Amino acid sequence: MERPAYTDADRNNFGPGPVQGHTGASAPLTDSDGLTSTDPPRESHAGQTAPTKAAVTDREKADLFCQTYAAVSRLPKRKQEDHAIKLSSRRAGKTCECGDTKEGFCSPFSRRELQHALSKLKPGKSPGPDMGSVMAPLLWLIYCNDLDEDINTNTTRSLYADDTALLATGPLLQACADQLQLDLDQVARWLDKWKVEASPSKCVFTTFSLHAKEVNGKVVPTLTFKGDQLAHEKNPTFLGLTLDSQLTFTNHIEEVKKRMAQRRCCLTALAGRSYGCDQATLRAAYIAYIRSVADYGAALYSTHAAPSVRARLEAEQHKCARVITGCIRLTNSETLITEAGLPPLAVRGWEIAAMEQERLVRLPPGDPARALTERHVRPRLKHRAHEAWQRARAEARRRGEPPPDPPSEDTALPFKPCFRRVSQWMAKEAGLADLPREPLALVPVQPPWTNPADAVTFRLSLPRATRRDDPPAVRKAAALEAIAMVNPDCTIWSDGSAKSGTRDGGGGALIQLHRENREVETLVPAGSVCSSMRAELAAMLAAFTCLLAQPGETRSRIKTCLLCTDSLSGLQLLQRGPEAQQLVLAVWAAMGSLGEQNTAIILQWVPGHADIAGNEAADRLANRAAAECAQSETPIDLASARTAIRQRAREMQATRAHRHPHPQPTPGLKDLPRWGQVTVSQLRTGHCPLARATLHRLELTPDPLCRECGAEDTVAYPASPFAIPVPSSVLEVPVHL
């Protein structure tokens, strides 16, 4: 879309009129080619007067403005004259044009005057800011913010940058078309009103239907936009996703597969057998450069597409896995991706969908995306894979055989998978069902200018550098030396604990009030699903909250507060400032309250498990909190939920890894050159060209028998040293290979 251009010739169309703002002042506008003033010029303290010469060119205007501003800025204060000017200004304009409500952008012109001036302008393309800057989309978002105000409330709208999409749903296709036609007419009126010219060639429409007589564009309604008939597109592209009438995403997956195949050429160039990179580097390159193409939009297309369609992308990932490991085509597919250390793209899609769903449910209640996620839709289409699995189980029970395993984890879904069902199922698998969610902190509560960073000191190191493998006595001495450098009125020892780092977390803190010679203990739950760092932050918040709850006389004695913790990552997170996390914001708010009471806060890192009395006491309190405190009512933050989902996806990947002949990693594999890693991977997966059985399957030898003993020559041959993991960095090929 194009915006109107304002030229010098069009400035006079605004005409003279009152300039109104929130100050209530008004003044006459004159011709833009000069500056006039009805008041005599004041003399500055230097004896100079403000310039009165009219300016014509842009340079003269700029110079005149600078001179006038410099002269005005040096004027002395005259209270009586200034007071009289204020009174006259208030009488001239008693209220702002917006009624002092400050709604929208309170312009010097009224809305009626602005519309009248814009109606006289000729539409033209404005140069505007650079397209690569952030100002271009930001200014357009402000300009078109009210584009959908008069659109039917039953129409779903999507506004992103300069793309606008409208969606109407109903039992009849023609009824949806009639509703969209009214909305298109309203959009056209908005464009004419605000002098915006649309691109008819880029405006298309499509239909989504499961009816046999309407599917795949068999029935095409007629829609017009500003007098032009819109073109019907069977497979439109919206925000990078190629859609189709039945939302099978077949065309989109084909396009993604083509792009992945093009980028695979770069991966192949890095994987030469004699000069290539190691497997870890190739795997990182694949994830960052190739799999990222499939990750975009995977929450939608991967959950909707049929397994047969998703298998096309899986085949492309298998090709990349063969490049990473050097395995040959005879290798089993699941064994291949396990050897490459990659999850199946289906599992990756479930993981992305569940993470996105957890983010959406934490949005504000009125957000359209959250409403769409929480919307209950009656399922209509059954899951064919689920029905086939149920028939196979019934047949196995009839024959007295053990029931077969499901072909895939999502086969347990009785209805056709979609984003909503798959994400909720995956969240349930991760143990997140029926747990309270912590809302997202989209906007920090504290303004930047109220940040209490001046009252907080971070000390993330010790006077003497230590290592984790140093003796506890050495690390304890360094920590006590750092603590002795401060003479605090209050010392807080905090610690957090979580089972397996992700479950049933708790925080504990020991508060030592040196002025009163007493100690206070506090326990706090961190949630059924949480990380160790979140438990640490919960312990810090509980300690500061307990300190603020002390009597006023106690708080007045605390001028310096020292908090000691062994969570270096928690202190680093706090050091970034009040970020968009509820717990981090709460900790900063508590420290700000202490700072307002003239309390200096020092956050000191100390090494853990160094036999420091205070740290050991806090560790015992944290373990008590994790075991005794009720966790079900503690909200789960987004980071902890994503960690739980990621862990469940890894468990699904590990379940499939059991089919690998050697699921355990081979010692010393990372130290081998590229050709050595390829050879070991081929031997681990059971198909290596060094064995005659593999060559026989490739039709390169007449038989698979060993020339020495006459037995079948395979990788799992009993006399072969490759039947077990290879620990040596030198591979010695036995005689019978």
C-alpha positions, 0 to 999 in steps of 0.5 A: 500500500502507498501513503499520500505525499505532502508537497510544499504546494499543498501546505497552504491547503490547511489554511489558517486556523487554531493550533490547539494542544493540551496546553490550551494555547492557540495562535494564528497560522500564517503562510509557511514561507515566512514567520510572523509575530504580533508581539514586539521582540524581547531583548536578550541579556546580551542585547540582541533581538530575535530576527524578524526577516522572512525566510524563503528557502529551507536553509533560511528557515533552518537558520532562522529557527536556530537563531530564534530558538537561541534568542528565546532560550536566553530571555530572562524570566518575567513572571508578570508577563508570562503569567498574563500570557498563560491567562490569555492562552487559557481564555483563547482555548479552554480545552483541547480538541480531544477533550483533555482525554489524550486519546490517539495522537492529539494533533495541532489540527482537529480531526475535521480539519485534517480530513478536510486537508487530506481530501484536497491532496492528490495521492502520490507515493511518499518517499518515507523512511528507509524500508530497512529501518524499523520506522517504516513498519512502525509508522505504517502500523500507527497509520492503519491501526483503525483499518478494521474498526468498522469491519463485521465482528464475526469476521476474523481479521489478521493485520501484519505490517502491510498485509491484511487478511479477512476470514469469514466462516459459515455453513454456506460458501455464498454466505461467507462471500456476502459477508466478505464483500461488505468488509471489502467495501468498508476497507475500500472506504477507509483507503479512500478516506485516508488516501491509501492506494492498494495493490489490486494485483496482490489482493486474492481470495481463496476458499476452504471447504471439505464439501465434495462439491466445493473442494479444490475451487470447484465453486468460486464466488465473485468478490470485487474490491474497489471496482476490480474483481479479485482473483481466486488463488487455490494455493495462496501464501500467507506469512510464509505458509502455502495454504490449500483448500483442505489445509493438508499443507502438501504444497507447502511441505513440497516447497520446504523440501525443495529449499532443504535440498538446495541447502543440503549442497552446502552441508555436503561440501563441508562433509568430505571424507578426507577433509570434512568437518567432524560430526558435531560441527556438521550437526550444528550446521544442519540445525542452524541452516537447514532444519530451521527452514522446516521449523518455521510454521511447523507448529501448524503444518506439521500437526495438520499434515498426514503422516504420508505427507510428513514422511517426505520431509523426514526423507530429506532429513535422512539424506542430511543425516547420511551426510553428517554420519557418512552412513550408506543407504542400507542403514535403517532410518531410525538408526540413522537419525539416532546416530546423527543425534537428531529427533524425528521432524514429527517429534520436533513439530510436536515440541514446537506446537506445545511451546507455542501453545504454552506461550499463547495461553499466557497472553492477556485474556482479551488477546485474539490468539489466546481466545483461538487457542482456548476455543472449544471446537467439536471434533468431526474428523476421526483419526485413521491411524488411531482406528487402524491401531485399534483394529490391530489391537482387537485382532491381536486380542482375538488371536491371544497375541500381545497388543502391538505398539502404536506406530507413532506417539500421536496415534493415541489421539482419537480425532484428526490431529491439529495444532490445538489437539496436538499441543494440548496432548503434548503438554499433558505428556509433559505433565503440564495439564491442569497446572496454573500458568504464570502470565507473561510480563509483556510490559515491565511494571517499573518505568526505566527511570525508577530502576533501583540499580543504584542501590544494588551491587553485583559481585559475581567473582571472588577475590581469589579465583577458584575452580570447581575441582579445587578442594572445598577448603580452598573454595571456602577460604576464598568465599569467606574472604569475599564476605569479610570485605563487607560489614553488613547489618543483615546477611541472607543465605538463599538456595533453591532445589528441584528434583532432576532439575525440573520437578517439585522445586523449592527455595529456602533462605536463612536471614541473619539479623546481626543488629538483633543477634537473631535468625529467621528461616523462610521456605517457599514452593517453586512449582511442580514444574520448575528449574533450579534457577527459578527455585533460586530466584523464588528463594531470593524473593521470599527472603526480601519479602520476609525482610520487608515484613519485619517491624519498622524498627528492625528495618530501620537498623538495616543499612547494608544487606548482603545476599549470598547464593551459589546460583551464578546464572540467577545473579547473571539474569538479575544483572540484566535488569527487570526483564519480561519475567514475573519472578525477575520483576518481583525480585527487582520490585522487592529490592527497589522497596528496600532501596527506598528505605536507604538499604544498600543491597549486595548480591555475592556469589559463593561456591556451592558445596564448599562446607560454608555453614550458611550455604549448607543451612540454606541448602537444607531449607531448600530441600525441606521446601521441595519436599514439604511445601504444596506445589500444585497452586504455584504458577508455572512460568514459560521457561520451565514449561518449555524445559519440561516439553523439551525433556519429554521430546528427548524422552520420545527420541530416546525411546526410538533410540533403543532400536539402535544396535549400539545406543551408547556413544562410542568412547573416543569418537570425537577425537577421530578424524573425519574418515575415522568417524565415518567408519565407526558410524558405519560399523555402529549402525550395522552396514559397513563396506568393510564387511562382505555381507554389506558389499553383497547386498550392494551387488559388489561381491558374489557372496557374503562369505568370509574368505578365511573361515567361510562364515557370513562376514557381517559387522556383528561377526563374533571374532570382529572387534567392531561388535563392541564400541571402538575405544581406540583412535586407530582402526585396525581392519581384521584379516577376515574383513 
